[in-house]
Amino acid sequence: MSLEPQNPETDETPHPAFGNLSPDDLRPDPVYRRRKFILAVAVSSVSAAAAYRAYRSDINWKKQAKRGVSLAEKAIQQIEEEWSEFQDRFSSPPPIPRTLESEAEYTAFLMKIPLRYITPEEIIRPHRNIRDGVPNELPPKSYWSRIEDTLKVADEIRHKLGKPLYCINSAYRSPAYNAACLGTASRSFHMKNQALDLMFSGGSTAASEVAKTLRKNKFFKGGIGTYPTFIHIDTRGYNATWDA
């Protein structure tokens, strides 16, 4: 059991949709094809059994067999239609990103931070979020430099983990936006622009272990929260650890 102070920093449920994955990436091709094949075989087998029974009973077995084939074709068509409907949900053009005040200046500031993997747009994206009609925003200019150390920690986690960063789910949160997010700490380090919530493709547990190793090796002092789908890190200046 950790003796470090507990300071949960829960954030909204991650909503990256499916990140940058295309519909073709999302489609479970082997499973999809196997399901279609099994369904077709099952329907065809039932139809064949019905046709054989009809033949043995001197019923018009050709008519029964034709009906069975028709049922199989309709079943396969339904699967295709369901997939088409699912694909359409992710095929529409993405909405035009909401322009943020001082965005160009903040982008220029972020570009000066020596990061190997994380881009300014990845950092800025969560500032466009809207929760219950309350829009988030970029941090005040006096807060900008506070995120630099936390970004370097995130970049090092990405390097040591060897897995892509799926998305930054939360960075700075304005007081109004923070209040609109259920379960958040009233004095969250997100409001101080010192915290990040990160989703790694390698999973939150592995990322959390890398973060803890970095902290143990004096790379930073701060909080590490482990959640089912993401990790929270901050550079508050003292260590805190929690799991959700």
DOTOR-730962 format. One record per residue (C-alpha): residue in three letters; residue number from 1; x, y, z. Coordinates in steps of 0.02 Angstrom, whole numbers, plus 50000, padded with zeros to 5 digits. Layout:
residu: ALA | num: NUM | xx: X | yy: Y | zz: Z
...
This chain:
residu: MET | num: 1 | xx: 50000 | yy: 50000 | zz: 50000
residu: SER | num: 2 | xx: 50066 | yy: 50171 | zz: 49952
residu: LEU | num: 3 | xx: 50096 | yy: 50296 | zz: 50091
residu: GLU | num: 4 | xx: 50088 | yy: 50439 | zz: 49969
residu: PRO | num: 5 | xx: 49940 | yy: 50559 | zz: 49985
residu: GLN | num: 6 | xx: 49785 | yy: 50514 | zz: 49887
residu: ASN | num: 7 | xx: 49718 | yy: 50648 | zz: 49771
residu: PRO | num: 8 | xx: 49601 | yy: 50576 | zz: 49639
residu: GLU | num: 9 | xx: 49590 | yy: 50676 | zz: 49479
residu: THR | num: 10 | xx: 49448 | yy: 50594 | zz: 49385
residu: ASP | num: 11 | xx: 49405 | yy: 50661 | zz: 49214
residu: GLU | num: 12 | xx: 49263 | yy: 50638 | zz: 49094
residu: THR | num: 13 | xx: 49249 | yy: 50471 | zz: 49005
residu: PRO | num: 14 | xx: 49369 | yy: 50474 | zz: 48857
residu: HIS | num: 15 | xx: 49280 | yy: 50520 | zz: 48697
residu: PRO | num: 16 | xx: 49409 | yy: 50507 | zz: 48559
residu: ALA | num: 17 | xx: 49278 | yy: 50420 | zz: 48450
residu: PHE | num: 18 | xx: 49398 | yy: 50299 | zz: 48368
residu: GLY | num: 19 | xx: 49546 | yy: 50417 | zz: 48357
residu: ASN | num: 20 | xx: 49620 | yy: 50421 | zz: 48182
residu: LEU | num: 21 | xx: 49561 | yy: 50246 | zz: 48138
residu: SER | num: 22 | xx: 49470 | yy: 50229 | zz: 47974
residu: PRO | num: 23 | xx: 49312 | yy: 50122 | zz: 47955
residu: ASP | num: 24 | xx: 49417 | yy: 49990 | zz: 47867
residu: ASP | num: 25 | xx: 49531 | yy: 49983 | zz: 48019
residu: LEU | num: 26 | xx: 49380 | yy: 49963 | zz: 48132
residu: ARG | num: 27 | xx: 49301 | yy: 49824 | zz: 48030
residu: PRO | num: 28 | xx: 49340 | yy: 49655 | zz: 48109
residu: ASP | num: 29 | xx: 49366 | yy: 49572 | zz: 47939
residu: PRO | num: 30 | xx: 49403 | yy: 49392 | zz: 47995
residu: VAL | num: 31 | xx: 49261 | yy: 49391 | zz: 48122
residu: TYR | num: 32 | xx: 49142 | yy: 49477 | zz: 48002
residu: ARG | num: 33 | xx: 49177 | yy: 49356 | zz: 47861
residu: ARG | num: 34 | xx: 49169 | yy: 49204 | zz: 47976
residu: ARG | num: 35 | xx: 49001 | yy: 49261 | zz: 48047
residu: LYS | num: 36 | xx: 48930 | yy: 49285 | zz: 47873
residu: PHE | num: 37 | xx: 48993 | yy: 49115 | zz: 47817
residu: ILE | num: 38 | xx: 48926 | yy: 49024 | zz: 47970
residu: LEU | num: 39 | xx: 48756 | yy: 49108 | zz: 47954
residu: ALA | num: 40 | xx: 48746 | yy: 49065 | zz: 47770
residu: VAL | num: 41 | xx: 48793 | yy: 48884 | zz: 47803
residu: ALA | num: 42 | xx: 48670 | yy: 48871 | zz: 47947
residu: VAL | num: 43 | xx: 48524 | yy: 48940 | zz: 47846
residu: SER | num: 44 | xx: 48572 | yy: 48834 | zz: 47696
residu: SER | num: 45 | xx: 48584 | yy: 48677 | zz: 47805
residu: VAL | num: 46 | xx: 48412 | yy: 48707 | zz: 47878
residu: SER | num: 47 | xx: 48344 | yy: 48737 | zz: 47705
residu: ALA | num: 48 | xx: 48425 | yy: 48578 | zz: 47638
residu: ALA | num: 49 | xx: 48351 | yy: 48478 | zz: 47782
residu: ALA | num: 50 | xx: 48180 | yy: 48551 | zz: 47748
residu: ALA | num: 51 | xx: 48197 | yy: 48513 | zz: 47563
residu: TYR | num: 52 | xx: 48248 | yy: 48333 | zz: 47598
residu: ARG | num: 53 | xx: 48101 | yy: 48312 | zz: 47716
residu: ALA | num: 54 | xx: 47986 | yy: 48385 | zz: 47585
residu: TYR | num: 55 | xx: 48058 | yy: 48267 | zz: 47455
residu: ARG | num: 56 | xx: 48029 | yy: 48116 | zz: 47568
residu: SER | num: 57 | xx: 47851 | yy: 48174 | zz: 47597
residu: ASP | num: 58 | xx: 47818 | yy: 48194 | zz: 47411
residu: ILE | num: 59 | xx: 47801 | yy: 48384 | zz: 47432
residu: ASN | num: 60 | xx: 47869 | yy: 48502 | zz: 47301
residu: TRP | num: 61 | xx: 48048 | yy: 48496 | zz: 47364
residu: LYS | num: 62 | xx: 48114 | yy: 48612 | zz: 47229
residu: LYS | num: 63 | xx: 47999 | yy: 48749 | zz: 47293
residu: GLN | num: 64 | xx: 48059 | yy: 48721 | zz: 47472
residu: ALA | num: 65 | xx: 48242 | yy: 48724 | zz: 47421
residu: LYS | num: 66 | xx: 48217 | yy: 48885 | zz: 47325
residu: ARG | num: 67 | xx: 48136 | yy: 48962 | zz: 47478
residu: GLY | num: 68 | xx: 48285 | yy: 48909 | zz: 47584
residu: VAL | num: 69 | xx: 48408 | yy: 48990 | zz: 47464
residu: SER | num: 70 | xx: 48305 | yy: 49149 | zz: 47468
residu: LEU | num: 71 | xx: 48312 | yy: 49152 | zz: 47658
residu: ALA | num: 72 | xx: 48501 | yy: 49131 | zz: 47656
residu: GLU | num: 73 | xx: 48521 | yy: 49273 | zz: 47531
residu: LYS | num: 74 | xx: 48412 | yy: 49388 | zz: 47637
residu: ALA | num: 75 | xx: 48514 | yy: 49347 | zz: 47793
residu: ILE | num: 76 | xx: 48677 | yy: 49390 | zz: 47706
residu: GLN | num: 77 | xx: 48601 | yy: 49549 | zz: 47634
residu: GLN | num: 78 | xx: 48548 | yy: 49602 | zz: 47808
residu: ILE | num: 79 | xx: 48726 | yy: 49581 | zz: 47873
residu: GLU | num: 80 | xx: 48792 | yy: 49686 | zz: 47730
residu: GLU | num: 81 | xx: 48663 | yy: 49822 | zz: 47765
residu: GLU | num: 82 | xx: 48705 | yy: 49823 | zz: 47951
residu: TRP | num: 83 | xx: 48890 | yy: 49844 | zz: 47912
residu: SER | num: 84 | xx: 48854 | yy: 49982 | zz: 47786
residu: GLU | num: 85 | xx: 48752 | yy: 50076 | zz: 47917
residu: PHE | num: 86 | xx: 48893 | yy: 50056 | zz: 48045
residu: GLN | num: 87 | xx: 49023 | yy: 50116 | zz: 47920
residu: ASP | num: 88 | xx: 48921 | yy: 50269 | zz: 47874
residu: ARG | num: 89 | xx: 48929 | yy: 50329 | zz: 48053
residu: PHE | num: 90 | xx: 49116 | yy: 50354 | zz: 48035
residu: SER | num: 91 | xx: 49124 | yy: 50404 | zz: 47852
residu: SER | num: 92 | xx: 49046 | yy: 50577 | zz: 47863
residu: PRO | num: 93 | xx: 49165 | yy: 50725 | zz: 47853
residu: PRO | num: 94 | xx: 49228 | yy: 50778 | zz: 48025
residu: PRO | num: 95 | xx: 49159 | yy: 50942 | zz: 48093
residu: ILE | num: 96 | xx: 49264 | yy: 51098 | zz: 48072
residu: PRO | num: 97 | xx: 49368 | yy: 51118 | zz: 48232
residu: ARG | num: 98 | xx: 49314 | yy: 51258 | zz: 48347
residu: THR | num: 99 | xx: 49439 | yy: 51402 | zz: 48337
residu: LEU | num: 100 | xx: 49511 | yy: 51449 | zz: 48506
residu: GLU | num: 101 | xx: 49566 | yy: 51620 | zz: 48563
residu: SER | num: 102 | xx: 49756 | yy: 51641 | zz: 48552
residu: GLU | num: 103 | xx: 49770 | yy: 51471 | zz: 48467
residu: ALA | num: 104 | xx: 49905 | yy: 51525 | zz: 48344
residu: GLU | num: 105 | xx: 50010 | yy: 51599 | zz: 48484
residu: TYR | num: 106 | xx: 49990 | yy: 51446 | zz: 48594
residu: THR | num: 107 | xx: 50036 | yy: 51332 | zz: 48448
residu: ALA | num: 108 | xx: 50194 | yy: 51433 | zz: 48419
residu: PHE | num: 109 | xx: 50236 | yy: 51418 | zz: 48605
residu: LEU | num: 110 | xx: 50210 | yy: 51229 | zz: 48605
residu: MET | num: 111 | xx: 50319 | yy: 51207 | zz: 48451
residu: LYS | num: 112 | xx: 50467 | yy: 51276 | zz: 48548
residu: ILE | num: 113 | xx: 50455 | yy: 51135 | zz: 48677
residu: PRO | num: 114 | xx: 50576 | yy: 50995 | zz: 48628
residu: LEU | num: 115 | xx: 50456 | yy: 50849 | zz: 48609
residu: ARG | num: 116 | xx: 50490 | yy: 50694 | zz: 48503
residu: TYR | num: 117 | xx: 50316 | yy: 50621 | zz: 48485
residu: ILE | num: 118 | xx: 50180 | yy: 50741 | zz: 48539
residu: THR | num: 119 | xx: 50116 | yy: 50874 | zz: 48420
residu: PRO | num: 120 | xx: 50038 | yy: 51043 | zz: 48461
residu: GLU | num: 121 | xx: 49872 | yy: 50990 | zz: 48385
residu: GLU | num: 122 | xx: 49864 | yy: 50837 | zz: 48499
residu: ILE | num: 123 | xx: 49891 | yy: 50952 | zz: 48647
residu: ILE | num: 124 | xx: 49764 | yy: 51081 | zz: 48591
residu: ARG | num: 125 | xx: 49626 | yy: 50959 | zz: 48540
residu: PRO | num: 126 | xx: 49550 | yy: 50931 | zz: 48715
residu: HIS | num: 127 | xx: 49536 | yy: 51119 | zz: 48737
residu: ARG | num: 128 | xx: 49400 | yy: 51115 | zz: 48602
residu: ASN | num: 129 | xx: 49289 | yy: 51001 | zz: 48708
residu: ILE | num: 130 | xx: 49115 | yy: 51054 | zz: 48761
residu: ARG | num: 131 | xx: 49030 | yy: 50974 | zz: 48911
residu: ASP | num: 132 | xx: 48845 | yy: 51007 | zz: 48947
residu: GLY | num: 133 | xx: 48852 | yy: 51164 | zz: 48842
residu: VAL | num: 134 | xx: 49008 | yy: 51230 | zz: 48931
residu: PRO | num: 135 | xx: 49156 | yy: 51253 | zz: 48813
residu: ASN | num: 136 | xx: 49333 | yy: 51225 | zz: 48870
residu: GLU | num: 137 | xx: 49467 | yy: 51351 | zz: 48821
residu: LEU | num: 138 | xx: 49655 | yy: 51375 | zz: 48813
residu: PRO | num: 139 | xx: 49745 | yy: 51419 | zz: 48974
residu: PRO | num: 140 | xx: 49783 | yy: 51600 | zz: 49018
residu: LYS | num: 141 | xx: 49949 | yy: 51655 | zz: 48946
residu: SER | num: 142 | xx: 50025 | yy: 51666 | zz: 49119
residu: TYR | num: 143 | xx: 49992 | yy: 51477 | zz: 49137
residu: TRP | num: 144 | xx: 50070 | yy: 51422 | zz: 48973
residu: SER | num: 145 | xx: 50242 | yy: 51378 | zz: 49040
residu: ARG | num: 146 | xx: 50169 | yy: 51266 | zz: 49176
residu: ILE | num: 147 | xx: 50127 | yy: 51127 | zz: 49053
residu: GLU | num: 148 | xx: 50304 | yy: 51111 | zz: 48986
residu: ASP | num: 149 | xx: 50370 | yy: 50990 | zz: 49119
residu: THR | num: 150 | xx: 50213 | yy: 50883 | zz: 49111
residu: LEU | num: 151 | xx: 50227 | yy: 50870 | zz: 48921
residu: LYS | num: 152 | xx: 50408 | yy: 50814 | zz: 48937
residu: VAL | num: 153 | xx: 50353 | yy: 50677 | zz: 49058
residu: ALA | num: 154 | xx: 50217 | yy: 50621 | zz: 48936
residu: ASP | num: 155 | xx: 50343 | yy: 50620 | zz: 48793
residu: GLU | num: 156 | xx: 50465 | yy: 50516 | zz: 48895
residu: ILE | num: 157 | xx: 50327 | yy: 50392 | zz: 48942
residu: ARG | num: 158 | xx: 50289 | yy: 50373 | zz: 48758
residu: HIS | num: 159 | xx: 50474 | yy: 50344 | zz: 48721
residu: LYS | num: 160 | xx: 50501 | yy: 50215 | zz: 48859
residu: LEU | num: 161 | xx: 50335 | yy: 50127 | zz: 48828
residu: GLY | num: 162 | xx: 50369 | yy: 50107 | zz: 48644
residu: LYS | num: 163 | xx: 50184 | yy: 50119 | zz: 48604
residu: PRO | num: 164 | xx: 50091 | yy: 50260 | zz: 48515
residu: LEU | num: 165 | xx: 49997 | yy: 50392 | zz: 48611
residu: TYR | num: 166 | xx: 49815 | yy: 50366 | zz: 48563
residu: CYS | num: 167 | xx: 49760 | yy: 50537 | zz: 48622
residu: ILE | num: 168 | xx: 49772 | yy: 50670 | zz: 48757
residu: ASN | num: 169 | xx: 49601 | yy: 50660 | zz: 48836
residu: SER | num: 170 | xx: 49619 | yy: 50812 | zz: 48948
residu: ALA | num: 171 | xx: 49747 | yy: 50950 | zz: 48973
residu: TYR | num: 172 | xx: 49702 | yy: 51122 | zz: 49041
residu: ARG | num: 173 | xx: 49523 | yy: 51142 | zz: 49102
residu: SER | num: 174 | xx: 49444 | yy: 51310 | zz: 49134
residu: PRO | num: 175 | xx: 49358 | yy: 51323 | zz: 49304
residu: ALA | num: 176 | xx: 49186 | yy: 51325 | zz: 49221
residu: TYR | num: 177 | xx: 49225 | yy: 51174 | zz: 49113
residu: ASN | num: 178 | xx: 49302 | yy: 51081 | zz: 49260
residu: ALA | num: 179 | xx: 49142 | yy: 51110 | zz: 49360
residu: ALA | num: 180 | xx: 49040 | yy: 51038 | zz: 49216
residu: CYS | num: 181 | xx: 49139 | yy: 50875 | zz: 49220
residu: LEU | num: 182 | xx: 49064 | yy: 50757 | zz: 49348
residu: GLY | num: 183 | xx: 49181 | yy: 50683 | zz: 49477
residu: THR | num: 184 | xx: 49324 | yy: 50805 | zz: 49451
residu: ALA | num: 185 | xx: 49425 | yy: 50879 | zz: 49594
residu: SER | num: 186 | xx: 49376 | yy: 51057 | zz: 49638
residu: ARG | num: 187 | xx: 49560 | yy: 51105 | zz: 49647
residu: SER | num: 188 | xx: 49614 | yy: 50999 | zz: 49499
residu: PHE | num: 189 | xx: 49790 | yy: 51022 | zz: 49433
residu: HIS | num: 190 | xx: 49710 | yy: 51027 | zz: 49261
residu: MET | num: 191 | xx: 49649 | yy: 51201 | zz: 49305
residu: LYS | num: 192 | xx: 49829 | yy: 51250 | zz: 49341
residu: ASN | num: 193 | xx: 49887 | yy: 51183 | zz: 49173
residu: GLN | num: 194 | xx: 50001 | yy: 51057 | zz: 49256
residu: ALA | num: 195 | xx: 49907 | yy: 50896 | zz: 49216
residu: LEU | num: 196 | xx: 49873 | yy: 50781 | zz: 49069
residu: ASP | num: 197 | xx: 49760 | yy: 50629 | zz: 49046
residu: LEU | num: 198 | xx: 49840 | yy: 50512 | zz: 48920
residu: MET | num: 199 | xx: 49774 | yy: 50362 | zz: 48824
residu: PHE | num: 200 | xx: 49910 | yy: 50246 | zz: 48759
residu: SER | num: 201 | xx: 49880 | yy: 50104 | zz: 48637
residu: GLY | num: 202 | xx: 49982 | yy: 49993 | zz: 48753
residu: GLY | num: 203 | xx: 49853 | yy: 50011 | zz: 48892
residu: SER | num: 204 | xx: 49845 | yy: 50113 | zz: 49051
residu: THR | num: 205 | xx: 49929 | yy: 49986 | zz: 49166
residu: ALA | num: 206 | xx: 50089 | yy: 49975 | zz: 49064
residu: ALA | num: 207 | xx: 50095 | yy: 50165 | zz: 49043
residu: SER | num: 208 | xx: 50069 | yy: 50190 | zz: 49229
residu: GLU | num: 209 | xx: 50214 | yy: 50074 | zz: 49270
residu: VAL | num: 210 | xx: 50328 | yy: 50171 | zz: 49154
residu: ALA | num: 211 | xx: 50273 | yy: 50335 | zz: 49236
residu: LYS | num: 212 | xx: 50308 | yy: 50265 | zz: 49410
residu: THR | num: 213 | xx: 50481 | yy: 50207 | zz: 49356
residu: LEU | num: 214 | xx: 50520 | yy: 50380 | zz: 49287
residu: ARG | num: 215 | xx: 50463 | yy: 50460 | zz: 49449
residu: LYS | num: 216 | xx: 50564 | yy: 50337 | zz: 49553
residu: ASN | num: 217 | xx: 50717 | yy: 50385 | zz: 49449
residu: LYS | num: 218 | xx: 50687 | yy: 50569 | zz: 49491
residu: PHE | num: 219 | xx: 50630 | yy: 50618 | zz: 49316
residu: PHE | num: 220 | xx: 50487 | yy: 50715 | zz: 49396
residu: LYS | num: 221 | xx: 50386 | yy: 50739 | zz: 49554
residu: GLY | num: 222 | xx: 50199 | yy: 50732 | zz: 49539
residu: GLY | num: 223 | xx: 50038 | yy: 50634 | zz: 49532
residu: ILE | num: 224 | xx: 50003 | yy: 50472 | zz: 49439
residu: GLY | num: 225 | xx: 49825 | yy: 50409 | zz: 49427
residu: THR | num: 226 | xx: 49784 | yy: 50245 | zz: 49342
residu: TYR | num: 227 | xx: 49613 | yy: 50222 | zz: 49262
residu: PRO | num: 228 | xx: 49544 | yy: 50081 | zz: 49155
residu: THR | num: 229 | xx: 49576 | yy: 50172 | zz: 48991
residu: PHE | num: 230 | xx: 49697 | yy: 50314 | zz: 49029
residu: ILE | num: 231 | xx: 49825 | yy: 50380 | zz: 49152
residu: HIS | num: 232 | xx: 49833 | yy: 50548 | zz: 49238
residu: ILE | num: 233 | xx: 50002 | yy: 50632 | zz: 49264
residu: ASP | num: 234 | xx: 50043 | yy: 50801 | zz: 49339
residu: THR | num: 235 | xx: 50196 | yy: 50895 | zz: 49399
residu: ARG | num: 236 | xx: 50128 | yy: 50963 | zz: 49564
residu: GLY | num: 237 | xx: 50297 | yy: 50954 | zz: 49648
residu: TYR | num: 238 | xx: 50258 | yy: 50811 | zz: 49768
residu: ASN | num: 239 | xx: 50211 | yy: 50630 | zz: 49738
residu: ALA | num: 240 | xx: 50035 | yy: 50561 | zz: 49741
residu: THR | num: 241 | xx: 49972 | yy: 50394 | zz: 49677
residu: TRP | num: 242 | xx: 49797 | yy: 50324 | zz: 49655
residu: ASP | num: 243 | xx: 49701 | yy: 50194 | zz: 49555
residu: ALA | num: 244 | xx: 49522 | yy: 50199 | zz: 49498
